[in-house]
Amino acid sequence: MKNVTVNFVSSDGETTVSAKASEGDNLLTVAQIHDQPLEGTCEGQMACSTCHVIVEATDFDRLPEATEMEEDMLDLAAGARRTSRLACQITLTAALDGLTVHIPSDSHNMQIV
């Protein structure tokens, strides 16, 4: 399996964390391992939008299309933008190496509070 690097940009834009992951890893899991403030409390059931990230515009087209269900959940996400996606729905591949995502300003992780 190939290693993949994901760059998480903090909500204030001041800090970037480069996280190492493997192909097949879920972006939400990688974020949580690297202490990024993504809640992800629905445990993959697509019942919330607390793992919302904003994908760097130059990287957005490298992602597979969002499902209709994901788009519905993104409608509920505070601060959603055109390049918003749910981290729980992104499986990392070699094609996503170097992916940069921004943490929305209203994100918080209740799991580490």
GUGU-783620 format. One line per field, with one value per atom (N, C-alpha, C, O): residue in three letters; residue number from 0; chain; z, y, x; atom name. Coordinates in nm, 2 decimals. Layout:
// GUGU-783620
code [ALA, ...]
pos [NUM, ...]
unit [A, ...]
zz [Z, ...]
yy [Y, ...]
xx [X, ...]
site [CA, ...]
This chain:
// GUGU-783620
code [MET, MET, MET, MET, LYS, LYS, LYS, LYS, ASN, ASN, ASN, ASN, VAL, VAL, VAL, VAL, THR, THR, THR, THR, VAL, VAL, VAL, VAL, ASN, ASN, ASN, ASN, PHE, PHE, PHE, PHE, VAL, VAL, VAL, VAL, SER, SER, SER, SER, SER, SER, SER, SER, ASP, ASP, ASP, ASP, GLY, GLY, GLY, GLY, GLU, GLU, GLU, GLU, THR, THR, THR, THR, THR, THR, THR, THR, VAL, VAL, VAL, VAL, SER, SER, SER, SER, ALA, ALA, ALA, ALA, LYS, LYS, LYS, LYS, ALA, ALA, ALA, ALA, SER, SER, SER, SER, GLU, GLU, GLU, GLU, GLY, GLY, GLY, GLY, ASP, ASP, ASP, ASP, ASN, ASN, ASN, ASN, LEU, LEU, LEU, LEU, LEU, LEU, LEU, LEU, THR, THR, THR, THR, VAL, VAL, VAL, VAL, ALA, ALA, ALA, ALA, GLN, GLN, GLN, GLN, ILE, ILE, ILE, ILE, HIS, HIS, HIS, HIS, ASP, ASP, ASP, ASP, GLN, GLN, GLN, GLN, PRO, PRO, PRO, PRO, LEU, LEU, LEU, LEU, GLU, GLU, GLU, GLU, GLY, GLY, GLY, GLY, THR, THR, THR, THR, CYS, CYS, CYS, CYS, GLU, GLU, GLU, GLU, GLY, GLY, GLY, GLY, GLN, GLN, GLN, GLN, MET, MET, MET, MET, ALA, ALA, ALA, ALA, CYS, CYS, CYS, CYS, SER, SER, SER, SER, THR, THR, THR, THR, CYS, CYS, CYS, CYS, HIS, HIS, HIS, HIS, VAL, VAL, VAL, VAL, ILE, ILE, ILE, ILE, VAL, VAL, VAL, VAL, GLU, GLU, GLU, GLU, ALA, ALA, ALA, ALA, THR, THR, THR, THR, ASP, ASP, ASP, ASP, PHE, PHE, PHE, PHE, ASP, ASP, ASP, ASP, ARG, ARG, ARG, ARG, LEU, LEU, LEU, LEU, PRO, PRO, PRO, PRO, GLU, GLU, GLU, GLU, ALA, ALA, ALA, ALA, THR, THR, THR, THR, GLU, GLU, GLU, GLU, MET, MET, MET, MET, GLU, GLU, GLU, GLU, GLU, GLU, GLU, GLU, ASP, ASP, ASP, ASP, MET, MET, MET, MET, LEU, LEU, LEU, LEU, ASP, ASP, ASP, ASP, LEU, LEU, LEU, LEU, ALA, ALA, ALA, ALA, ALA, ALA, ALA, ALA, GLY, GLY, GLY, GLY, ALA, ALA, ALA, ALA, ARG, ARG, ARG, ARG, ARG, ARG, ARG, ARG, THR, THR, THR, THR, SER, SER, SER, SER, ARG, ARG, ARG, ARG, LEU, LEU, LEU, LEU, ALA, ALA, ALA, ALA, CYS, CYS, CYS, CYS, GLN, GLN, GLN, GLN, ILE, ILE, ILE, ILE, THR, THR, THR, THR, LEU, LEU, LEU, LEU, THR, THR, THR, THR, ALA, ALA, ALA, ALA, ALA, ALA, ALA, ALA, LEU, LEU, LEU, LEU, ASP, ASP, ASP, ASP, GLY, GLY, GLY, GLY, LEU, LEU, LEU, LEU, THR, THR, THR, THR, VAL, VAL, VAL, VAL, HIS, HIS, HIS, HIS, ILE, ILE, ILE, ILE, PRO, PRO, PRO, PRO, SER, SER, SER, SER, ASP, ASP, ASP, ASP, SER, SER, SER, SER, HIS, HIS, HIS, HIS, ASN, ASN, ASN, ASN, MET, MET, MET, MET, GLN, GLN, GLN, GLN, ILE, ILE, ILE, ILE, VAL, VAL, VAL, VAL]
pos [0, 0, 0, 0, 1, 1, 1, 1, 2, 2, 2, 2, 3, 3, 3, 3, 4, 4, 4, 4, 5, 5, 5, 5, 6, 6, 6, 6, 7, 7, 7, 7, 8, 8, 8, 8, 9, 9, 9, 9, 10, 10, 10, 10, 11, 11, 11, 11, 12, 12, 12, 12, 13, 13, 13, 13, 14, 14, 14, 14, 15, 15, 15, 15, 16, 16, 16, 16, 17, 17, 17, 17, 18, 18, 18, 18, 19, 19, 19, 19, 20, 20, 20, 20, 21, 21, 21, 21, 22, 22, 22, 22, 23, 23, 23, 23, 24, 24, 24, 24, 25, 25, 25, 25, 26, 26, 26, 26, 27, 27, 27, 27, 28, 28, 28, 28, 29, 29, 29, 29, 30, 30, 30, 30, 31, 31, 31, 31, 32, 32, 32, 32, 33, 33, 33, 33, 34, 34, 34, 34, 35, 35, 35, 35, 36, 36, 36, 36, 37, 37, 37, 37, 38, 38, 38, 38, 39, 39, 39, 39, 40, 40, 40, 40, 41, 41, 41, 41, 42, 42, 42, 42, 43, 43, 43, 43, 44, 44, 44, 44, 45, 45, 45, 45, 46, 46, 46, 46, 47, 47, 47, 47, 48, 48, 48, 48, 49, 49, 49, 49, 50, 50, 50, 50, 51, 51, 51, 51, 52, 52, 52, 52, 53, 53, 53, 53, 54, 54, 54, 54, 55, 55, 55, 55, 56, 56, 56, 56, 57, 57, 57, 57, 58, 58, 58, 58, 59, 59, 59, 59, 60, 60, 60, 60, 61, 61, 61, 61, 62, 62, 62, 62, 63, 63, 63, 63, 64, 64, 64, 64, 65, 65, 65, 65, 66, 66, 66, 66, 67, 67, 67, 67, 68, 68, 68, 68, 69, 69, 69, 69, 70, 70, 70, 70, 71, 71, 71, 71, 72, 72, 72, 72, 73, 73, 73, 73, 74, 74, 74, 74, 75, 75, 75, 75, 76, 76, 76, 76, 77, 77, 77, 77, 78, 78, 78, 78, 79, 79, 79, 79, 80, 80, 80, 80, 81, 81, 81, 81, 82, 82, 82, 82, 83, 83, 83, 83, 84, 84, 84, 84, 85, 85, 85, 85, 86, 86, 86, 86, 87, 87, 87, 87, 88, 88, 88, 88, 89, 89, 89, 89, 90, 90, 90, 90, 91, 91, 91, 91, 92, 92, 92, 92, 93, 93, 93, 93, 94, 94, 94, 94, 95, 95, 95, 95, 96, 96, 96, 96, 97, 97, 97, 97, 98, 98, 98, 98, 99, 99, 99, 99, 100, 100, 100, 100, 101, 101, 101, 101, 102, 102, 102, 102, 103, 103, 103, 103, 104, 104, 104, 104, 105, 105, 105, 105, 106, 106, 106, 106, 107, 107, 107, 107, 108, 108, 108, 108, 109, 109, 109, 109, 110, 110, 110, 110, 111, 111, 111, 111, 112, 112, 112, 112]
unit [A, A, A, A, A, A, A, A, A, A, A, A, A, A, A, A, A, A, A, A, A, A, A, A, A, A, A, A, A, A, A, A, A, A, A, A, A, A, A, A, A, A, A, A, A, A, A, A, A, A, A, A, A, A, A, A, A, A, A, A, A, A, A, A, A, A, A, A, A, A, A, A, A, A, A, A, A, A, A, A, A, A, A, A, A, A, A, A, A, A, A, A, A, A, A, A, A, A, A, A, A, A, A, A, A, A, A, A, A, A, A, A, A, A, A, A, A, A, A, A, A, A, A, A, A, A, A, A, A, A, A, A, A, A, A, A, A, A, A, A, A, A, A, A, A, A, A, A, A, A, A, A, A, A, A, A, A, A, A, A, A, A, A, A, A, A, A, A, A, A, A, A, A, A, A, A, A, A, A, A, A, A, A, A, A, A, A, A, A, A, A, A, A, A, A, A, A, A, A, A, A, A, A, A, A, A, A, A, A, A, A, A, A, A, A, A, A, A, A, A, A, A, A, A, A, A, A, A, A, A, A, A, A, A, A, A, A, A, A, A, A, A, A, A, A, A, A, A, A, A, A, A, A, A, A, A, A, A, A, A, A, A, A, A, A, A, A, A, A, A, A, A, A, A, A, A, A, A, A, A, A, A, A, A, A, A, A, A, A, A, A, A, A, A, A, A, A, A, A, A, A, A, A, A, A, A, A, A, A, A, A, A, A, A, A, A, A, A, A, A, A, A, A, A, A, A, A, A, A, A, A, A, A, A, A, A, A, A, A, A, A, A, A, A, A, A, A, A, A, A, A, A, A, A, A, A, A, A, A, A, A, A, A, A, A, A, A, A, A, A, A, A, A, A, A, A, A, A, A, A, A, A, A, A, A, A, A, A, A, A, A, A, A, A, A, A, A, A, A, A, A, A, A, A, A, A, A, A, A, A, A, A, A, A, A, A, A, A, A, A, A, A, A, A, A, A, A, A, A, A, A, A, A, A, A, A, A, A, A, A, A, A, A, A, A, A, A, A, A, A, A, A]
zz [0.00, 0.00, 0.00, 0.07, -0.07, -0.09, 0.03, 0.07, 0.08, 0.17, 0.10, -0.01, 0.17, 0.12, 0.22, 0.34, 0.17, 0.26, 0.24, 0.13, 0.36, 0.36, 0.44, 0.55, 0.39, 0.46, 0.51, 0.44, 0.65, 0.72, 0.75, 0.82, 0.70, 0.73, 0.84, 0.83, 0.95, 1.06, 1.02, 0.91, 1.10, 1.07, 1.05, 0.98, 1.12, 1.11, 1.00, 0.97, 0.93, 0.82, 0.87, 0.78, 0.99, 1.05, 1.05, 1.05, 1.07, 1.09, 0.99, 0.95, 0.94, 0.85, 0.91, 0.95, 0.92, 0.97, 0.85, 0.79, 0.82, 0.72, 0.78, 0.86, 0.74, 0.81, 0.71, 0.59, 0.76, 0.68, 0.69, 0.81, 0.59, 0.59, 0.48, 0.42, 0.47, 0.37, 0.28, 0.32, 0.16, 0.07, 0.14, 0.21, 0.12, 0.18, 0.31, 0.36, 0.37, 0.50, 0.47, 0.36, 0.57, 0.56, 0.61, 0.71, 0.54, 0.58, 0.72, 0.79, 0.77, 0.90, 1.00, 1.10, 0.99, 1.08, 1.09, 1.19, 0.97, 0.97, 1.04, 1.12, 1.02, 1.09, 1.24, 1.31, 1.29, 1.43, 1.49, 1.60, 1.42, 1.47, 1.48, 1.57, 1.40, 1.40, 1.47, 1.45, 1.56, 1.65, 1.58, 1.62, 1.46, 1.39, 1.44, 1.47, 1.46, 1.52, 1.43, 1.40, 1.40, 1.32, 1.41, 1.46, 1.44, 1.53, 1.48, 1.54, 1.37, 1.31, 1.40, 1.41, 1.47, 1.57, 1.52, 1.59, 1.39, 1.34, 1.31, 1.27, 1.32, 1.30, 1.16, 1.15, 1.06, 0.92, 0.88, 0.77, 0.96, 0.93, 0.85, 0.81, 0.81, 0.73, 0.79, 0.72, 0.92, 0.99, 1.04, 1.11, 1.00, 1.05, 0.95, 0.85, 0.98, 0.89, 0.97, 0.93, 1.08, 1.17, 1.13, 1.20, 1.02, 0.96, 0.83, 0.75, 0.82, 0.70, 0.69, 0.78, 0.57, 0.54, 0.41, 0.33, 0.39, 0.26, 0.19, 0.23, 0.08, 0.00, -0.09, -0.14, -0.09, -0.17, -0.31, -0.37, -0.37, -0.50, -0.61, -0.69, -0.60, -0.70, -0.68, -0.77, -0.56, -0.54, -0.56, -0.56, -0.56, -0.56, -0.67, -0.65, -0.79, -0.90, -0.90, -0.97, -0.80, -0.79, -0.71, -0.71, -0.64, -0.56, -0.64, -0.74, -0.61, -0.68, -0.64, -0.54, -0.73, -0.70, -0.57, -0.53, -0.51, -0.39, -0.42, -0.53, -0.33, -0.35, -0.32, -0.26, -0.36, -0.34, -0.19, -0.14, -0.11, 0.03, 0.10, 0.19, 0.05, 0.10, 0.07, 0.16, -0.05, -0.08, 0.01, 0.04, 0.04, 0.13, 0.27, 0.33, 0.32, 0.45, 0.44, 0.54, 0.33, 0.32, 0.32, 0.36, 0.28, 0.29, 0.44, 0.46, 0.53, 0.67, 0.74, 0.85, 0.67, 0.73, 0.73, 0.63, 0.85, 0.87, 0.79, 0.80, 0.71, 0.64, 0.52, 0.47, 0.47, 0.35, 0.23, 0.21, 0.15, 0.03, -0.09, -0.08, -0.21, -0.33, -0.33, -0.38, -0.26, -0.25, -0.12, -0.08, -0.05, 0.08, 0.05, -0.04, 0.14, 0.14, 0.28, 0.37, 0.30, 0.43, 0.44, 0.35, 0.54, 0.55, 0.56, 0.52, 0.62, 0.64, 0.51, 0.50, 0.40, 0.27, 0.18, 0.06, 0.23, 0.14, 0.18, 0.29, 0.09, 0.11, 0.03, -0.09, 0.10, 0.04, -0.06, -0.04, -0.17, -0.28, -0.32, -0.28, -0.39, -0.44, -0.52, -0.52, -0.59, -0.67, -0.58, -0.63, -0.45, -0.36, -0.28, -0.18, -0.31, -0.23, -0.24, -0.35, -0.13, -0.13, -0.11, -0.11, -0.09, -0.08, 0.04, 0.14, 0.01, 0.12, 0.15, 0.06, 0.28, 0.32, 0.43, 0.51, 0.44, 0.54, 0.64, 0.60, 0.76, 0.87, 0.88, 0.90, 0.87, 0.88, 1.02, 1.12, 1.03, 1.15, 1.26, 1.38, 1.23, 1.33, 1.37, 1.44, 1.33, 1.37, 1.51, 1.56, 1.57, 1.70, 1.72, 1.66, 1.80, 1.83, 1.97, 2.06, 1.99, 2.12, 2.18, 2.30, 2.10, 2.15, 2.23, 2.31, 2.21, 2.29, 2.39, 2.45, 2.41, 2.51, 2.65, 2.74]
yy [-0.12, 0.00, 0.12, 0.13, 0.22, 0.35, 0.44, 0.44, 0.52, 0.62, 0.74, 0.77, 0.81, 0.93, 1.04, 1.01, 1.16, 1.27, 1.36, 1.39, 1.40, 1.49, 1.61, 1.60, 1.73, 1.86, 1.92, 1.95, 1.93, 1.99, 2.13, 2.16, 2.23, 2.37, 2.41, 2.39, 2.47, 2.51, 2.62, 2.68, 2.63, 2.72, 2.87, 2.95, 2.90, 3.04, 3.05, 3.16, 2.94, 2.95, 2.96, 2.97, 2.96, 2.98, 2.85, 2.86, 2.74, 2.61, 2.51, 2.49, 2.44, 2.33, 2.20, 2.21, 2.10, 1.97, 1.88, 1.85, 1.83, 1.73, 1.59, 1.55, 1.52, 1.39, 1.27, 1.28, 1.17, 1.06, 0.96, 0.93, 0.89, 0.79, 0.69, 0.70, 0.59, 0.48, 0.48, 0.53, 0.43, 0.42, 0.33, 0.24, 0.37, 0.30, 0.36, 0.33, 0.44, 0.51, 0.61, 0.67, 0.63, 0.72, 0.86, 0.86, 0.97, 1.10, 1.14, 1.20, 1.11, 1.14, 1.07, 1.14, 0.95, 0.87, 0.93, 0.95, 0.97, 1.03, 1.16, 1.19, 1.24, 1.37, 1.35, 1.42, 1.25, 1.23, 1.18, 1.22, 1.09, 1.05, 1.16, 1.16, 1.26, 1.37, 1.49, 1.61, 1.47, 1.57, 1.69, 1.80, 1.66, 1.77, 1.78, 1.68, 1.90, 1.92, 1.88, 1.97, 1.76, 1.71, 1.61, 1.51, 1.64, 1.56, 1.42, 1.32, 1.41, 1.28, 1.19, 1.07, 1.24, 1.16, 1.07, 0.98, 1.07, 0.98, 0.85, 0.76, 0.83, 0.70, 0.64, 0.52, 0.72, 0.68, 0.66, 0.61, 0.69, 0.67, 0.78, 0.78, 0.88, 0.99, 1.06, 1.10, 1.08, 1.14, 1.28, 1.35, 1.33, 1.46, 1.51, 1.45, 1.63, 1.70, 1.75, 1.85, 1.68, 1.74, 1.70, 1.74, 1.63, 1.60, 1.68, 1.64, 1.79, 1.88, 1.94, 2.00, 1.93, 2.00, 2.07, 2.04, 2.17, 2.25, 2.20, 2.23, 2.14, 2.09, 2.21, 2.29, 2.21, 2.31, 2.30, 2.19, 2.42, 2.42, 2.34, 2.28, 2.35, 2.28, 2.13, 2.06, 2.08, 1.94, 1.88, 1.76, 1.96, 1.92, 1.82, 1.72, 1.85, 1.76, 1.62, 1.53, 1.60, 1.47, 1.38, 1.26, 1.43, 1.35, 1.29, 1.35, 1.17, 1.11, 1.20, 1.27, 1.20, 1.28, 1.24, 1.13, 1.34, 1.32, 1.25, 1.27, 1.16, 1.10, 1.20, 1.30, 1.16, 1.25, 1.26, 1.37, 1.15, 1.16, 1.25, 1.33, 1.25, 1.34, 1.48, 1.57, 1.51, 1.64, 1.69, 1.81, 1.61, 1.64, 1.68, 1.77, 1.60, 1.63, 1.76, 1.83, 1.79, 1.91, 2.03, 2.14, 2.02, 2.13, 2.17, 2.28, 2.08, 2.11, 2.16, 2.21, 2.16, 2.20, 2.35, 2.42, 2.40, 2.54, 2.58, 2.51, 2.68, 2.73, 2.65, 2.66, 2.57, 2.49, 2.58, 2.69, 2.53, 2.61, 2.51, 2.39, 2.56, 2.48, 2.36, 2.26, 2.37, 2.26, 2.18, 2.11, 2.19, 2.12, 1.98, 1.94, 1.89, 1.75, 1.70, 1.77, 1.58, 1.51, 1.43, 1.34, 1.44, 1.37, 1.22, 1.14, 1.18, 1.04, 0.97, 0.85, 1.05, 0.99, 0.99, 0.95, 1.03, 1.03, 0.92, 0.92, 0.83, 0.72, 0.76, 0.79, 0.76, 0.81, 0.71, 0.59, 0.76, 0.68, 0.75, 0.86, 0.68, 0.74, 0.87, 0.96, 0.87, 0.99, 1.11, 1.23, 1.09, 1.20, 1.24, 1.32, 1.19, 1.22, 1.37, 1.43, 1.44, 1.58, 1.66, 1.78, 1.59, 1.66, 1.76, 1.73, 1.88, 1.98, 2.01, 2.04, 2.01, 2.04, 2.14, 2.15, 2.23, 2.33, 2.30, 2.25, 2.32, 2.29, 2.42, 2.53, 2.40, 2.52, 2.59, 2.52, 2.72, 2.79, 2.75, 2.77, 2.69, 2.65, 2.50, 2.45, 2.43, 2.29, 2.28, 2.37, 2.17, 2.14, 1.99, 1.92, 1.94, 1.79, 1.76, 1.78, 1.72, 1.69, 1.57, 1.55, 1.49, 1.37, 1.40, 1.31, 1.52, 1.55, 1.66, 1.70, 1.70, 1.81, 1.75, 1.82]
xx [0.08, 0.00, 0.09, 0.19, 0.04, 0.12, 0.08, -0.04, 0.18, 0.15, 0.09, 0.12, 0.00, -0.07, -0.05, -0.06, -0.02, -0.02, -0.14, -0.18, -0.20, -0.31, -0.27, -0.21, -0.30, -0.27, -0.40, -0.50, -0.41, -0.52, -0.48, -0.39, -0.56, -0.54, -0.64, -0.76, -0.59, -0.67, -0.77, -0.76, -0.88, -0.99, -0.94, -1.00, -0.83, -0.78, -0.68, -0.63, -0.65, -0.55, -0.41, -0.32, -0.38, -0.25, -0.16, -0.04, -0.23, -0.15, -0.19, -0.31, -0.09, -0.11, -0.05, 0.07, -0.13, -0.08, -0.07, -0.17, 0.05, 0.07, 0.06, 0.14, -0.05, -0.07, -0.04, -0.08, 0.03, 0.06, -0.05, -0.10, -0.09, -0.20, -0.16, -0.06, -0.25, -0.23, -0.35, -0.46, -0.33, -0.44, -0.55, -0.52, -0.67, -0.78, -0.83, -0.94, -0.74, -0.78, -0.90, -0.91, -0.98, -1.09, -1.04, -0.97, -1.07, -1.02, -1.06, -0.98, -1.18, -1.22, -1.13, -1.09, -1.11, -1.02, -0.88, -0.83, -0.83, -0.69, -0.70, -0.61, -0.80, -0.82, -0.82, -0.75, -0.90, -0.91, -0.78, -0.74, -0.71, -0.58, -0.48, -0.39, -0.49, -0.40, -0.46, -0.42, -0.55, -0.61, -0.67, -0.66, -0.73, -0.80, -0.95, -1.01, -1.00, -1.13, -1.25, -1.33, -1.26, -1.38, -1.45, -1.39, -1.58, -1.65, -1.68, -1.65, -1.75, -1.78, -1.86, -1.83, -1.96, -2.03, -2.13, -2.18, -2.16, -2.27, -2.21, -2.29, -2.08, -2.02, -2.05, -2.07, -2.05, -2.06, -2.21, -2.23, -2.30, -2.44, -2.51, -2.63, -2.43, -2.47, -2.59, -2.68, -2.59, -2.70, -2.66, -2.74, -2.54, -2.50, -2.40, -2.37, -2.35, -2.25, -2.14, -2.07, -2.11, -2.00, -1.86, -1.77, -1.85, -1.71, -1.69, -1.61, -1.76, -1.75, -1.61, -1.56, -1.55, -1.43, -1.44, -1.53, -1.36, -1.36, -1.23, -1.12, -1.25, -1.14, -1.08, -1.15, -0.95, -0.88, -0.93, -0.95, -0.97, -1.03, -0.95, -1.01, -0.82, -0.73, -0.73, -0.69, -0.78, -0.78, -0.92, -0.94, -1.02, -1.16, -1.20, -1.27, -1.15, -1.18, -1.11, -1.15, -1.02, -0.96, -1.04, -1.02, -1.14, -1.23, -1.34, -1.38, -1.39, -1.50, -1.63, -1.62, -1.73, -1.84, -1.91, -1.91, -1.97, -2.05, -2.18, -2.24, -2.22, -2.35, -2.46, -2.44, -2.58, -2.69, -2.72, -2.75, -2.69, -2.71, -2.61, -2.64, -2.48, -2.38, -2.41, -2.40, -2.46, -2.50, -2.61, -2.62, -2.71, -2.82, -2.76, -2.81, -2.66, -2.60, -2.53, -2.53, -2.46, -2.38, -2.47, -2.43, -2.60, -2.70, -2.72, -2.76, -2.69, -2.71, -2.58, -2.59, -2.47, -2.34, -2.33, -2.35, -2.30, -2.27, -2.15, -2.04, -2.15, -2.04, -2.00, -1.88, -2.09, -2.06, -2.03, -2.09, -1.94, -1.90, -1.91, -1.94, -1.88, -1.89, -1.80, -1.83, -1.68, -1.59, -1.60, -1.50, -1.71, -1.73, -1.76, -1.82, -1.70, -1.73, -1.73, -1.69, -1.78, -1.78, -1.66, -1.64, -1.58, -1.45, -1.48, -1.40, -1.60, -1.63, -1.66, -1.66, -1.68, -1.71, -1.59, -1.60, -1.47, -1.35, -1.26, -1.21, -1.24, -1.14, -1.02, -1.02, -0.91, -0.78, -0.73, -0.73, -0.68, -0.61, -0.48, -0.46, -0.40, -0.28, -0.31, -0.23, -0.42, -0.45, -0.48, -0.48, -0.51, -0.54, -0.41, -0.43, -0.30, -0.18, -0.16, -0.16, -0.13, -0.12, -0.25, -0.24, -0.36, -0.49, -0.48, -0.43, -0.54, -0.54, -0.69, -0.77, -0.72, -0.86, -0.85, -0.75, -0.95, -0.96, -1.06, -1.17, -1.03, -1.13, -1.22, -1.16, -1.35, -1.44, -1.42, -1.39, -1.45, -1.43, -1.52, -1.49, -1.63, -1.73, -1.71, -1.80, -1.61, -1.58, -1.53, -1.46, -1.57, -1.52, -1.53, -1.61, -1.45, -1.45, -1.49, -1.41, -1.61, -1.66, -1.60, -1.61, -1.53, -1.47, -1.35, -1.30, -1.28, -1.16, -1.18, -1.09, -1.31, -1.33, -1.33, -1.35]
site [N, CA, C, O, N, CA, C, O, N, CA, C, O, N, CA, C, O, N, CA, C, O, N, CA, C, O, N, CA, C, O, N, CA, C, O, N, CA, C, O, N, CA, C, O, N, CA, C, O, N, CA, C, O, N, CA, C, O, N, CA, C, O, N, CA, C, O, N, CA, C, O, N, CA, C, O, N, CA, C, O, N, CA, C, O, N, CA, C, O, N, CA, C, O, N, CA, C, O, N, CA, C, O, N, CA, C, O, N, CA, C, O, N, CA, C, O, N, CA, C, O, N, CA, C, O, N, CA, C, O, N, CA, C, O, N, CA, C, O, N, CA, C, O, N, CA, C, O, N, CA, C, O, N, CA, C, O, N, CA, C, O, N, CA, C, O, N, CA, C, O, N, CA, C, O, N, CA, C, O, N, CA, C, O, N, CA, C, O, N, CA, C, O, N, CA, C, O, N, CA, C, O, N, CA, C, O, N, CA, C, O, N, CA, C, O, N, CA, C, O, N, CA, C, O, N, CA, C, O, N, CA, C, O, N, CA, C, O, N, CA, C, O, N, CA, C, O, N, CA, C, O, N, CA, C, O, N, CA, C, O, N, CA, C, O, N, CA, C, O, N, CA, C, O, N, CA, C, O, N, CA, C, O, N, CA, C, O, N, CA, C, O, N, CA, C, O, N, CA, C, O, N, CA, C, O, N, CA, C, O, N, CA, C, O, N, CA, C, O, N, CA, C, O, N, CA, C, O, N, CA, C, O, N, CA, C, O, N, CA, C, O, N, CA, C, O, N, CA, C, O, N, CA, C, O, N, CA, C, O, N, CA, C, O, N, CA, C, O, N, CA, C, O, N, CA, C, O, N, CA, C, O, N, CA, C, O, N, CA, C, O, N, CA, C, O, N, CA, C, O, N, CA, C, O, N, CA, C, O, N, CA, C, O, N, CA, C, O, N, CA, C, O, N, CA, C, O, N, CA, C, O, N, CA, C, O, N, CA, C, O, N, CA, C, O, N, CA, C, O, N, CA, C, O, N, CA, C, O, N, CA, C, O, N, CA, C, O, N, CA, C, O, N, CA, C, O, N, CA, C, O, N, CA, C, O, N, CA, C, O, N, CA, C, O, N, CA, C, O, N, CA, C, O, N, CA, C, O]
